């Protein structure tokens, strides 16, 4: 079940990254609206990647690399 949650979070992060890129490069909307929507989608994608990392390191039991130990502090 945890591996499905990881796959789900990674798929959603990829989809939001693609949507952010699509919105950013679309010429149909005004520039400031495109930038705002792209930034919001990008932040949502980063949060989904963070959730996927939490599933990977906390729920699946993958050991955290030594160069990422500062994240736990």
PQR file with spaces between the fields and no chain letter, atoms N, CA, C, O and H, PARSE charges and radii, in Angstrom:
ATOM       1  N    UNK     1       0.815   -1.197    0.000 -0.4000 1.5000
ATOM       2  CA   UNK     1       0.000    0.000    0.000 -0.0000 2.0000
ATOM       3  C    UNK     1       0.862    1.266    0.000  0.5500 1.7000
ATOM       4  O    UNK     1       0.518    2.259   -0.641 -0.5500 1.4000
ATOM       5  N    UNK     2       1.984    1.220    0.725 -0.4000 1.5000
ATOM       6  CA   UNK     2       2.853    2.392    0.789 -0.0000 2.0000
ATOM       7  C    UNK     2       3.508    2.684   -0.551  0.5500 1.7000
ATOM       8  O    UNK     2       3.734    3.843   -0.898 -0.5500 1.4000
ATOM       9  H    UNK     2       2.263    0.413    1.246  0.4000 1.0000
ATOM      10  N    UNK     3       3.812    1.633   -1.303 -0.4000 1.5000
ATOM      11  CA   UNK     3       4.436    1.850   -2.605 -0.0000 2.0000
ATOM      12  C    UNK     3       3.448    2.504   -3.564  0.5500 1.7000
ATOM      13  O    UNK     3       3.849    3.283   -4.429 -0.5500 1.4000
ATOM      14  H    UNK     3       3.628    0.692   -1.021  0.4000 1.0000
ATOM      15  N    UNK     4       2.160    2.195   -3.419 -0.4000 1.5000
ATOM      16  CA   UNK     4       1.149    2.848   -4.249 -0.0000 2.0000
ATOM      17  C    UNK     4       1.023    4.329   -3.900  0.5500 1.7000
ATOM      18  O    UNK     4       0.816    5.171   -4.774 -0.5500 1.4000
ATOM      19  H    UNK     4       1.835    1.562   -2.716  0.4000 1.0000
ATOM      20  N    UNK     5       1.152    4.633   -2.609 -0.4000 1.5000
ATOM      21  CA   UNK     5       1.118    6.029   -2.191 -0.0000 2.0000
ATOM      22  C    UNK     5       2.312    6.790   -2.756  0.5500 1.7000
ATOM      23  O    UNK     5       2.173    7.937   -3.181 -0.5500 1.4000
ATOM      24  H    UNK     5       1.321    3.950   -1.898  0.4000 1.0000
ATOM      25  N    UNK     6       3.486    6.156   -2.764 -0.4000 1.5000
ATOM      26  CA   UNK     6       4.679    6.779   -3.331 -0.0000 2.0000
ATOM      27  C    UNK     6       4.495    7.029   -4.827  0.5500 1.7000
ATOM      28  O    UNK     6       4.805    8.115   -5.317 -0.5500 1.4000
ATOM      29  H    UNK     6       3.598    5.224   -2.419  0.4000 1.0000
ATOM      30  N    UNK     7       3.999    6.040   -5.545 -0.4000 1.5000
ATOM      31  CA   UNK     7       3.771    6.194   -6.985 -0.0000 2.0000
ATOM      32  C    UNK     7       2.738    7.283   -7.249  0.5500 1.7000
ATOM      33  O    UNK     7       2.890    8.073   -8.180 -0.5500 1.4000
ATOM      34  H    UNK     7       3.747    5.158   -5.147  0.4000 1.0000
ATOM      35  N    UNK     8       1.695    7.326   -6.438 -0.4000 1.5000
ATOM      36  CA   UNK     8       0.655    8.343   -6.588 -0.0000 2.0000
ATOM      37  C    UNK     8       1.220    9.748   -6.399  0.5500 1.7000
ATOM      38  O    UNK     8       0.936   10.641   -7.197 -0.5500 1.4000
ATOM      39  H    UNK     8       1.571    6.685   -5.681  0.4000 1.0000
ATOM      40  N    UNK     9       2.018    9.951   -5.349 -0.4000 1.5000
ATOM      41  CA   UNK     9       2.616   11.265   -5.111 -0.0000 2.0000
ATOM      42  C    UNK     9       3.571   11.658   -6.238  0.5500 1.7000
ATOM      43  O    UNK     9       3.583   12.814   -6.662 -0.5500 1.4000
ATOM      44  H    UNK     9       2.248    9.225   -4.700  0.4000 1.0000
ATOM      45  N    UNK    10       4.362   10.717   -6.721 -0.4000 1.5000
ATOM      46  CA   UNK    10       5.290   11.035   -7.804 -0.0000 2.0000
ATOM      47  C    UNK    10       4.555   11.358   -9.099  0.5500 1.7000
ATOM      48  O    UNK    10       4.971   12.247   -9.842 -0.5500 1.4000
ATOM      49  H    UNK    10       4.352    9.778   -6.377  0.4000 1.0000
ATOM      50  N    UNK    11       3.468   10.646   -9.373 -0.4000 1.5000
ATOM      51  CA   UNK    11       2.678   10.947  -10.569 -0.0000 2.0000
ATOM      52  C    UNK    11       2.037   12.329  -10.470  0.5500 1.7000
ATOM      53  O    UNK    11       2.045   13.088  -11.439 -0.5500 1.4000
ATOM      54  H    UNK    11       3.130    9.924   -8.769  0.4000 1.0000
ATOM      55  N    UNK    12       1.488   12.654   -9.317 -0.4000 1.5000
ATOM      56  CA   UNK    12       0.886   13.973   -9.145 -0.0000 2.0000
ATOM      57  C    UNK    12       1.927   15.084   -9.240  0.5500 1.7000
ATOM      58  O    UNK    12       1.648   16.142   -9.803 -0.5500 1.4000
ATOM      59  H    UNK    12       1.481   12.038   -8.529  0.4000 1.0000
ATOM      60  N    UNK    13       3.119   14.858   -8.699 -0.4000 1.5000
ATOM      61  CA   UNK    13       4.181   15.862   -8.796 -0.0000 2.0000
ATOM      62  C    UNK    13       4.589   16.072  -10.247  0.5500 1.7000
ATOM      63  O    UNK    13       4.825   17.206  -10.661 -0.5500 1.4000
ATOM      64  H    UNK    13       3.346   13.998   -8.242  0.4000 1.0000
ATOM      65  N    UNK    14       4.675   15.002  -11.021 -0.4000 1.5000
ATOM      66  CA   UNK    14       5.026   15.117  -12.434 -0.0000 2.0000
ATOM      67  C    UNK    14       3.931   15.837  -13.213  0.5500 1.7000
ATOM      68  O    UNK    14       4.222   16.663  -14.078 -0.5500 1.4000
ATOM      69  H    UNK    14       4.483   14.080  -10.684  0.4000 1.0000
ATOM      70  N    UNK    15       2.691   15.529  -12.913 -0.4000 1.5000
ATOM      71  CA   UNK    15       1.577   16.188  -13.601 -0.0000 2.0000
ATOM      72  C    UNK    15       1.544   17.677  -13.285  0.5500 1.7000
ATOM      73  O    UNK    15       1.344   18.491  -14.187 -0.5500 1.4000
ATOM      74  H    UNK    15       2.455   14.858  -12.211  0.4000 1.0000
ATOM      75  N    UNK    16       1.738   18.049  -12.023 -0.4000 1.5000
ATOM      76  CA   UNK    16       1.722   19.474  -11.681 -0.0000 2.0000
ATOM      77  C    UNK    16       2.917   20.205  -12.274  0.5500 1.7000
ATOM      78  O    UNK    16       2.805   21.380  -12.623 -0.5500 1.4000
ATOM      79  H    UNK    16       1.901   17.388  -11.290  0.4000 1.0000
ATOM      80  N    UNK    17       4.060   19.535  -12.396 -0.4000 1.5000
ATOM      81  CA   UNK    17       5.206   20.168  -13.053 -0.0000 2.0000
ATOM      82  C    UNK    17       4.905   20.402  -14.531  0.5500 1.7000
ATOM      83  O    UNK    17       5.246   21.452  -15.077 -0.5500 1.4000
ATOM      84  H    UNK    17       4.151   18.580  -12.113  0.4000 1.0000
ATOM      85  N    UNK    18       4.274   19.435  -15.175 -0.4000 1.5000
ATOM      86  CA   UNK    18       3.890   19.610  -16.574 -0.0000 2.0000
ATOM      87  C    UNK    18       2.859   20.707  -16.751  0.5500 1.7000
ATOM      88  O    UNK    18       2.938   21.484  -17.703 -0.5500 1.4000
ATOM      89  H    UNK    18       3.998   18.583  -14.732  0.4000 1.0000
ATOM      90  N    UNK    19       1.892   20.781  -15.845 -0.4000 1.5000
ATOM      91  CA   UNK    19       0.898   21.852  -15.918 -0.0000 2.0000
ATOM      92  C    UNK    19       1.526   23.225  -15.698  0.5500 1.7000
ATOM      93  O    UNK    19       1.168   24.191  -16.371 -0.5500 1.4000
ATOM      94  H    UNK    19       1.828   20.150  -15.072  0.4000 1.0000
ATOM      95  N    UNK    20       2.458   23.308  -14.760 -0.4000 1.5000
ATOM      96  CA   UNK    20       3.140   24.580  -14.517 -0.0000 2.0000
ATOM      97  C    UNK    20       3.912   25.019  -15.757  0.5500 1.7000
ATOM      98  O    UNK    20       3.895   26.197  -16.111 -0.5500 1.4000
ATOM      99  H    UNK    20       2.749   22.523  -14.214  0.4000 1.0000
ATOM     100  N    UNK    21       4.579   24.093  -16.412 -0.4000 1.5000
ATOM     101  CA   UNK    21       5.312   24.420  -17.632 -0.0000 2.0000
ATOM     102  C    UNK    21       4.357   24.837  -18.746  0.5500 1.7000
ATOM     103  O    UNK    21       4.634   25.787  -19.478 -0.5500 1.4000
ATOM     104  H    UNK    21       4.593   23.135  -16.124  0.4000 1.0000
ATOM     105  N    UNK    22       3.248   24.141  -18.876 -0.4000 1.5000
ATOM     106  CA   UNK    22       2.259   24.463  -19.903 -0.0000 2.0000
ATOM     107  C    UNK    22       1.665   25.850  -19.688  0.5500 1.7000
ATOM     108  O    UNK    22       1.540   26.634  -20.629 -0.5500 1.4000
ATOM     109  H    UNK    22       3.022   23.370  -18.281  0.4000 1.0000
ATOM     110  N    UNK    23       1.299   26.150  -18.436 -0.4000 1.5000
ATOM     111  CA   UNK    23       0.711   27.455  -18.128 -0.0000 2.0000
ATOM     112  C    UNK    23       1.737   28.564  -18.326  0.5500 1.7000
ATOM     113  O    UNK    23       1.399   29.634  -18.833 -0.5500 1.4000
ATOM     114  H    UNK    23       1.401   25.514  -17.671  0.4000 1.0000
ATOM     115  N    UNK    24       2.969   28.326  -17.935 -0.4000 1.5000
ATOM     116  CA   UNK    24       4.005   29.352  -18.041 -0.0000 2.0000
ATOM     117  C    UNK    24       4.276   29.730  -19.496  0.5500 1.7000
ATOM     118  O    UNK    24       4.504   30.902  -19.795 -0.5500 1.4000
ATOM     119  H    UNK    24       3.244   27.458  -17.523  0.4000 1.0000
ATOM     120  N    UNK    25       4.253   28.768  -20.392 -0.4000 1.5000
ATOM     121  CA   UNK    25       4.584   29.037  -21.791 -0.0000 2.0000
ATOM     122  C    UNK    25       3.370   29.337  -22.663  0.5500 1.7000
ATOM     123  O    UNK    25       3.512   29.524  -23.871 -0.5500 1.4000
ATOM     124  H    UNK    25       4.068   27.816  -20.149  0.4000 1.0000
ATOM     125  N    UNK    26       2.205   29.384  -22.079 -0.4000 1.5000
ATOM     126  CA   UNK    26       0.994   29.667  -22.848 -0.0000 2.0000
ATOM     127  C    UNK    26       0.852   31.173  -23.042  0.5500 1.7000
ATOM     128  O    UNK    26       0.991   31.937  -22.087 -0.5500 1.4000
ATOM     129  H    UNK    26       2.090   29.232  -21.098  0.4000 1.0000
ATOM     130  N    UNK    27       0.577   31.599  -24.265 -0.4000 1.5000
ATOM     131  CA   UNK    27       0.483   33.031  -24.567 -0.0000 2.0000
ATOM     132  C    UNK    27      -0.943   33.565  -24.510  0.5500 1.7000
ATOM     133  O    UNK    27      -1.171   34.746  -24.773 -0.5500 1.4000
ATOM     134  H    UNK    27       0.465   30.978  -25.040  0.4000 1.0000
ATOM     135  N    UNK    28      -1.878   32.734  -24.180 -0.4000 1.5000
ATOM     136  CA   UNK    28      -3.270   33.144  -24.215 -0.0000 2.0000
ATOM     137  C    UNK    28      -3.644   34.036  -23.037  0.5500 1.7000
ATOM     138  O    UNK    28      -4.466   34.939  -23.193 -0.5500 1.4000
ATOM     139  H    UNK    28      -1.693   31.775  -23.966  0.4000 1.0000
ATOM     140  N    UNK    29      -3.065   33.807  -21.872 -0.4000 1.5000
ATOM     141  CA   UNK    29      -3.401   34.582  -20.686 -0.0000 2.0000
ATOM     142  C    UNK    29      -2.462   35.769  -20.542  0.5500 1.7000
ATOM     143  O    UNK    29      -1.427   35.851  -21.203 -0.5500 1.4000
ATOM     144  H    UNK    29      -2.397   33.073  -21.745  0.4000 1.0000
ATOM     145  N    UNK    30      -2.844   36.678  -19.669 -0.4000 1.5000
ATOM     146  CA   UNK    30      -1.944   37.790  -19.360 -0.0000 2.0000
ATOM     147  C    UNK    30      -0.735   37.272  -18.609  0.5500 1.7000
ATOM     148  O    UNK    30      -0.772   36.216  -17.977 -0.5500 1.4000
ATOM     149  H    UNK    30      -3.685   36.611  -19.132  0.4000 1.0000
ATOM     150  N    UNK    31       0.325   38.034  -18.691 -0.4000 1.5000
ATOM     151  CA   UNK    31       1.603   37.557  -18.166 -0.0000 2.0000
ATOM     152  C    UNK    31       1.578   37.346  -16.652  0.5500 1.7000
ATOM     153  O    UNK    31       2.063   36.320  -16.177 -0.5500 1.4000
ATOM     154  H    UNK    31       0.356   38.892  -19.204  0.4000 1.0000
ATOM     155  N    UNK    32       1.035   38.274  -15.894 -0.4000 1.5000
ATOM     156  CA   UNK    32       1.083   38.141  -14.434 -0.0000 2.0000
ATOM     157  C    UNK    32       0.197   37.009  -13.947  0.5500 1.7000
ATOM     158  O    UNK    32       0.506   36.385  -12.931 -0.5500 1.4000
ATOM     159  H    UNK    32       0.640   39.108  -16.281  0.4000 1.0000
ATOM     160  N    UNK    33      -0.902   36.724  -14.648 -0.4000 1.5000
ATOM     161  CA   UNK    33      -1.745   35.588  -14.267 -0.0000 2.0000
ATOM     162  C    UNK    33      -1.009   34.276  -14.524  0.5500 1.7000
ATOM     163  O    UNK    33      -1.047   33.365  -13.697 -0.5500 1.4000
ATOM     164  H    UNK    33      -1.153   37.230  -15.473  0.4000 1.0000
ATOM     165  N    UNK    34      -0.340   34.187  -15.672 -0.4000 1.5000
ATOM     166  CA   UNK    34       0.424   32.971  -15.993 -0.0000 2.0000
ATOM     167  C    UNK    34       1.498   32.719  -14.960  0.5500 1.7000
ATOM     168  O    UNK    34       1.666   31.592  -14.494 -0.5500 1.4000
ATOM     169  H    UNK    34      -0.309   34.927  -16.343  0.4000 1.0000
ATOM     170  N    UNK    35       2.228   33.761  -14.598 -0.4000 1.5000
ATOM     171  CA   UNK    35       3.315   33.598  -13.633 -0.0000 2.0000
ATOM     172  C    UNK    35       2.777   33.160  -12.271  0.5500 1.7000
ATOM     173  O    UNK    35       3.348   32.278  -11.630 -0.5500 1.4000
ATOM     174  H    UNK    35       2.092   34.677  -14.976  0.4000 1.0000
ATOM     175  N    UNK    36       1.686   33.771  -11.834 -0.4000 1.5000
ATOM     176  CA   UNK    36       1.115   33.421  -10.537 -0.0000 2.0000
ATOM     177  C    UNK    36       0.642   31.970  -10.519  0.5500 1.7000
ATOM     178  O    UNK    36       0.943   31.235   -9.579 -0.5500 1.4000
ATOM     179  H    UNK    36       1.222   34.488  -12.355  0.4000 1.0000
ATOM     180  N    UNK    37      -0.093   31.553  -11.543 -0.4000 1.5000
ATOM     181  CA   UNK    37      -0.605   30.179  -11.598 -0.0000 2.0000
ATOM     182  C    UNK    37       0.547   29.188  -11.710  0.5500 1.7000
ATOM     183  O    UNK    37       0.510   28.130  -11.082 -0.5500 1.4000
ATOM     184  H    UNK    37      -0.337   32.150  -12.306  0.4000 1.0000
ATOM     185  N    UNK    38       1.567   29.513  -12.498 -0.4000 1.5000
ATOM     186  CA   UNK    38       2.721   28.617  -12.636 -0.0000 2.0000
ATOM     187  C    UNK    38       3.464   28.475  -11.311  0.5500 1.7000
ATOM     188  O    UNK    38       3.911   27.381  -10.968 -0.5500 1.4000
ATOM     189  H    UNK    38       1.596   30.373  -13.008  0.4000 1.0000
ATOM     190  N    UNK    39       3.601   29.564  -10.567 -0.4000 1.5000
ATOM     191  CA   UNK    39       4.280   29.505   -9.266 -0.0000 2.0000
ATOM     192  C    UNK    39       3.478   28.660   -8.282  0.5500 1.7000
ATOM     193  O    UNK    39       4.053   27.865   -7.538 -0.5500 1.4000
ATOM     194  H    UNK    39       3.238   30.454  -10.846  0.4000 1.0000
ATOM     195  N    UNK    40       2.165   28.822   -8.270 -0.4000 1.5000
ATOM     196  CA   UNK    40       1.320   28.029   -7.368 -0.0000 2.0000
ATOM     197  C    UNK    40       1.428   26.543   -7.713  0.5500 1.7000
ATOM     198  O    UNK    40       1.569   25.712   -6.816 -0.5500 1.4000
ATOM     199  H    UNK    40       1.698   29.468   -8.874  0.4000 1.0000
ATOM     200  N    UNK    41       1.362   26.202   -8.995 -0.4000 1.5000
ATOM     201  CA   UNK    41       1.482   24.800   -9.403 -0.0000 2.0000
ATOM     202  C    UNK    41       2.865   24.241   -9.074  0.5500 1.7000
ATOM     203  O    UNK    41       2.991   23.083   -8.677 -0.5500 1.4000
ATOM     204  H    UNK    41       1.247   26.877   -9.724  0.4000 1.0000
ATOM     205  N    UNK    42       3.900   25.063   -9.239 -0.4000 1.5000
ATOM     206  CA   UNK    42       5.255   24.627   -8.919 -0.0000 2.0000
ATOM     207  C    UNK    42       5.396   24.329   -7.426  0.5500 1.7000
ATOM     208  O    UNK    42       6.017   23.336   -7.047 -0.5500 1.4000
ATOM     209  H    UNK    42       3.798   26.004   -9.562  0.4000 1.0000
ATOM     210  N    UNK    43       4.829   25.176   -6.588 -0.4000 1.5000
ATOM     211  CA   UNK    43       4.899   24.960   -5.141 -0.0000 2.0000
ATOM     212  C    UNK    43       4.120   23.710   -4.742  0.5500 1.7000
ATOM     213  O    UNK    43       4.566   22.953   -3.880 -0.5500 1.4000
ATOM     214  H    UNK    43       4.325   25.983   -6.896  0.4000 1.0000
ATOM     215  N    UNK    44       2.969   23.489   -5.357 -0.4000 1.5000
ATOM     216  CA   UNK    44       2.206   22.268   -5.083 -0.0000 2.0000
ATOM     217  C    UNK    44       3.016   21.043   -5.483  0.5500 1.7000
ATOM     218  O    UNK    44       3.021   20.041   -4.767 -0.5500 1.4000
ATOM     219  H    UNK    44       2.607   24.104   -6.057  0.4000 1.0000
ATOM     220  N    UNK    45       3.706   21.115   -6.631 -0.4000 1.5000
ATOM     221  CA   UNK    45       4.560   20.007   -7.064 -0.0000 2.0000
ATOM     222  C    UNK    45       5.694   19.740   -6.093  0.5500 1.7000
ATOM     223  O    UNK    45       6.031   18.586   -5.831 -0.5500 1.4000
ATOM     224  H    UNK    45       3.701   21.929   -7.213  0.4000 1.0000
ATOM     225  N    UNK    46       6.288   20.804   -5.555 -0.4000 1.5000
ATOM     226  CA   UNK    46       7.353   20.619   -4.565 -0.0000 2.0000
ATOM     227  C    UNK    46       6.825   19.970   -3.288  0.5500 1.7000
ATOM     228  O    UNK    46       7.495   19.122   -2.700 -0.5500 1.4000
ATOM     229  H    UNK    46       6.015   21.742   -5.768  0.4000 1.0000
ATOM     230  N    UNK    47       5.640   20.360   -2.862 -0.4000 1.5000
ATOM     231  CA   UNK    47       5.041   19.740   -1.677 -0.0000 2.0000
ATOM     232  C    UNK    47       4.754   18.261   -1.914  0.5500 1.7000
ATOM     233  O    UNK    47       4.921   17.443   -1.010 -0.5500 1.4000
ATOM     234  H    UNK    47       5.095   21.049   -3.340  0.4000 1.0000
ATOM     235  N    UNK    48       4.322   17.917   -3.123 -0.4000 1.5000
ATOM     236  CA   UNK    48       4.076   16.509   -3.441 -0.0000 2.0000
ATOM     237  C    UNK    48       5.375   15.711   -3.467  0.5500 1.7000
ATOM     238  O    UNK    48       5.402   14.556   -3.042 -0.5500 1.4000
ATOM     239  H    UNK    48       4.186   18.582   -3.858  0.4000 1.0000
ATOM     240  N    UNK    49       6.450   16.319   -3.964 -0.4000 1.5000
ATOM     241  CA   UNK    49       7.750   15.639   -3.927 -0.0000 2.0000
ATOM     242  C    UNK    49       8.227   15.443   -2.493  0.5500 1.7000
ATOM     243  O    UNK    49       8.816   14.414   -2.164 -0.5500 1.4000
ATOM     244  H    UNK    49       6.427   17.258   -4.310  0.4000 1.0000
ATOM     245  N    UNK    50       7.970   16.430   -1.644 -0.4000 1.5000
ATOM     246  CA   UNK    50       8.337   16.296   -0.237 -0.0000 2.0000
ATOM     247  C    UNK    50       7.531   15.174    0.420  0.5500 1.7000
ATOM     248  O    UNK    50       8.066   14.417    1.230 -0.5500 1.4000
ATOM     249  H    UNK    50       7.491   17.266   -1.911  0.4000 1.0000
ATOM     250  N    UNK    51       6.259   15.067    0.076 -0.4000 1.5000
ATOM     251  CA   UNK    51       5.434   13.980    0.612 -0.0000 2.0000
ATOM     252  C    UNK    51       5.934   12.625    0.118  0.5500 1.7000
ATOM     253  O    UNK    51       5.934   11.652    0.872 -0.5500 1.4000
ATOM     254  H    UNK    51       5.825   15.681   -0.582  0.4000 1.0000
ATOM     255  N    UNK    52       6.361   12.556   -1.143 -0.4000 1.5000
ATOM     256  CA   UNK    52       6.909   11.303   -1.673 -0.0000 2.0000
ATOM     257  C    UNK    52       8.198   10.935   -0.953  0.5500 1.7000
ATOM     258  O    UNK    52       8.439    9.760   -0.677 -0.5500 1.4000
ATOM     259  H    UNK    52       6.361   13.346   -1.756  0.4000 1.0000
ATOM     260  N    UNK    53       9.027   11.925   -0.647 -0.4000 1.5000
ATOM     261  CA   UNK    53      10.242   11.658    0.121 -0.0000 2.0000
ATOM     262  C    UNK    53       9.928   11.171    1.521  0.5500 1.7000
ATOM     263  O    UNK    53      10.629   10.306    2.047 -0.5500 1.4000
ATOM     264  H    UNK    53       8.831   12.879   -0.871  0.4000 1.0000
ATOM     265  N    UNK    54       8.881   11.713    2.135 -0.4000 1.5000
ATOM     266  CA   UNK    54       8.465   11.235    3.450 -0.0000 2.0000
ATOM     267  C    UNK    54       8.000    9.794    3.417  0.5500 1.7000
ATOM     268  O    UNK    54       8.294    9.022    4.329 -0.5500 1.4000
ATOM     269  H    UNK    54       8.311   12.415    1.708  0.4000 1.0000
ATOM     270  N    UNK    55       7.274    9.427    2.370 -0.4000 1.5000
ATOM     271  CA   UNK    55       6.839    8.036    2.227 -0.0000 2.0000
ATOM     272  C    UNK    55       8.049    7.139    2.032  0.5500 1.7000
ATOM     273  O    UNK    55       8.134    6.064    2.625 -0.5500 1.4000
ATOM     274  H    UNK    55       7.035   10.054    1.629  0.4000 1.0000
ATOM     275  N    UNK    56       8.980    7.578    1.206 -0.4000 1.5000
ATOM     276  CA   UNK    56      10.150    6.761    0.888 -0.0000 2.0000
ATOM     277  C    UNK    56      11.015    6.515    2.120  0.5500 1.7000
ATOM     278  O    UNK    56      11.406    5.378    2.385 -0.5500 1.4000
ATOM     279  H    UNK    56       8.912    8.451    0.725  0.4000 1.0000
ATOM     280  N    UNK    57      11.314    7.565    2.871 -0.4000 1.5000
ATOM     281  CA   UNK    57      12.248    7.433    3.985 -0.0000 2.0000
ATOM     282  C    UNK    57      11.579    7.011    5.293  0.5500 1.7000
ATOM     283  O    UNK    57      12.214    6.344    6.109 -0.5500 1.4000
ATOM     284  H    UNK    57      10.997    8.489    2.655  0.4000 1.0000
ATOM     285  N    UNK    58      10.327    7.379    5.513 -0.4000 1.5000
ATOM     286  CA   UNK    58       9.673    7.059    6.786 -0.0000 2.0000
ATOM     287  C    UNK    58       8.873    5.763    6.732  0.5500 1.7000
ATOM     288  O    UNK    58       9.032    4.899    7.595 -0.5500 1.4000
ATOM     289  H    UNK    58       9.811    7.921    4.849  0.4000 1.0000
ATOM     290  N    UNK    59       8.023    5.624    5.734 -0.4000 1.5000
ATOM     291  CA   UNK    59       7.102    4.487    5.715 -0.0000 2.0000
ATOM     292  C    UNK    59       7.693    3.250    5.054  0.5500 1.7000
ATOM     293  O    UNK    59       7.367    2.131    5.450 -0.5500 1.4000
ATOM     294  H    UNK    59       7.894    6.326    5.034  0.4000 1.0000
ATOM     295  N    UNK    60       8.551    3.423    4.060 -0.4000 1.5000
ATOM     296  CA   UNK    60       9.138    2.267    3.380 -0.0000 2.0000
ATOM     297  C    UNK    60      10.445    1.810    4.016  0.5500 1.7000
ATOM     298  O    UNK    60      10.948    0.737    3.681 -0.5500 1.4000
ATOM     299  H    UNK    60       8.816    4.332    3.738  0.4000 1.0000
ATOM     300  N    UNK    61      10.998    2.597    4.920 -0.4000 1.5000
ATOM     301  CA   UNK    61      12.184    2.183    5.655 -0.0000 2.0000
ATOM     302  C    UNK    61      13.492    2.319    4.904  0.5500 1.7000
ATOM     303  O    UNK    61      14.485    1.698    5.284 -0.5500 1.4000
ATOM     304  H    UNK    61      10.589    3.468    5.192  0.4000 1.0000
ATOM     305  N    UNK    62      13.517    3.118    3.844 -0.4000 1.5000
ATOM     306  CA   UNK    62      14.770    3.351    3.125 -0.0000 2.0000
ATOM     307  C    UNK    62      15.650    4.237    4.000  0.5500 1.7000
ATOM     308  O    UNK    62      15.187    5.276    4.471 -0.5500 1.4000
ATOM     309  H    UNK    62      12.710    3.622    3.536  0.4000 1.0000
ATOM     310  N    UNK    63      16.906    3.856    4.230 -0.4000 1.5000
ATOM     311  CA   UNK    63      17.764    4.682    5.088 -0.0000 2.0000
ATOM     312  C    UNK    63      18.069    6.032    4.435  0.5500 1.7000
ATOM     313  O    UNK    63      18.303    6.123    3.230 -0.5500 1.4000
ATOM     314  H    UNK    63      17.282    3.012    3.847  0.4000 1.0000
ATOM     315  N    UNK    64      18.058    7.057    5.253 -0.4000 1.5000
ATOM     316  CA   UNK    64      18.328    8.408    4.786 -0.0000 2.0000
ATOM     317  C    UNK    64      19.824    8.565    4.538  0.5500 1.7000
ATOM     318  O    UNK    64      20.621    8.221    5.411 -0.5500 1.4000
ATOM     319  H    UNK    64      17.867    6.983    6.232  0.4000 1.0000
ATOM     320  N    UNK    65      20.232    9.074    3.373 -0.4000 1.5000
ATOM     321  CA   UNK    65      21.663    9.272    3.116 -0.0000 2.0000
ATOM     322  C    UNK    65      22.265   10.277    4.099  0.5500 1.7000
ATOM     323  O    UNK    65      21.565   11.144    4.622 -0.5500 1.4000
ATOM     324  H    UNK    65      19.585    9.353    2.663  0.4000 1.0000
ATOM     325  N    UNK    66      23.553   10.152    4.338 -0.4000 1.5000
ATOM     326  CA   UNK    66      24.209   11.006    5.330 -0.0000 2.0000
ATOM     327  C    UNK    66      24.174   12.478    4.931  0.5500 1.7000
ATOM     328  O    UNK    66      24.145   13.347    5.803 -0.5500 1.4000
ATOM     329  H    UNK    66      24.122    9.448    3.913  0.4000 1.0000
ATOM     330  N    UNK    67      24.177   12.775    3.639 -0.4000 1.5000
ATOM     331  CA   UNK    67      24.173   14.173    3.215 -0.0000 2.0000
ATOM     332  C    UNK    67      22.789   14.810    3.331  0.5500 1.7000
ATOM     333  O    UNK    67      22.642   16.007    3.083 -0.5500 1.4000
ATOM     334  H    UNK    67      24.200   12.069    2.930  0.4000 1.0000
ATOM     335  N    UNK    68      21.765   14.022    3.706 -0.4000 1.5000
ATOM     336  CA   UNK    68      20.431   14.566    3.940 -0.0000 2.0000
ATOM     337  C    UNK    68      20.055   14.591    5.419  0.5500 1.7000
ATOM     338  O    UNK    68      18.910   14.891    5.758 -0.5500 1.4000
ATOM     339  H    UNK    68      21.885   13.050    3.906  0.4000 1.0000
ATOM     340  N    UNK    69      20.996   14.284    6.297 -0.4000 1.5000
ATOM     341  CA   UNK    69      20.705   14.248    7.732 -0.0000 2.0000
ATOM     342  C    UNK    69      20.290   15.615    8.273  0.5500 1.7000
ATOM     343  O    UNK    69      19.562   15.687    9.263 -0.5500 1.4000
ATOM     344  H    UNK    69      21.926   14.041    6.022  0.4000 1.0000
ATOM     345  N    UNK    70      20.735   16.687    7.648 -0.4000 1.5000
ATOM     346  CA   UNK    70      20.394   18.019    8.134 -0.0000 2.0000
ATOM     347  C    UNK    70      18.895   18.292    8.023  0.5500 1.7000
ATOM     348  O    UNK    70      18.389   19.204    8.677 -0.5500 1.4000
ATOM     349  H    UNK    70      21.327   16.628    6.844  0.4000 1.0000
ATOM     350  N    UNK    71      18.178   17.523    7.211 -0.4000 1.5000
ATOM     351  CA   UNK    71      16.737   17.729    7.081 -0.0000 2.0000
ATOM     352  C    UNK    71      15.977   17.307    8.329  0.5500 1.7000
ATOM     353  O    UNK    71      14.889   17.821    8.591 -0.5500 1.4000
ATOM     354  H    UNK    71      18.589   16.782    6.680  0.4000 1.0000
ATOM     355  N    UNK    72      16.522   16.397    9.089 -0.4000 1.5000
ATOM     356  CA   UNK    72      15.848   15.917   10.299 -0.0000 2.0000
ATOM     357  C    UNK    72      16.031   16.849   11.483  0.5500 1.7000
ATOM     358  O    UNK    72      15.265   16.774   12.444 -0.5500 1.4000
ATOM     359  H    UNK    72      17.406   15.979    8.877  0.4000 1.0000
ATOM     360  N    UNK    73      16.999   17.701   11.440 -0.4000 1.5000
ATOM     361  CA   UNK    73      17.288   18.584   12.581 -0.0000 2.0000
ATOM     362  C    UNK    73      16.291   19.702   12.709  0.5500 1.7000
ATOM     363  O    UNK    73      16.400   20.526   13.617 -0.5500 1.4000
ATOM     364  H    UNK    73      17.621   17.761   10.660  0.4000 1.0000
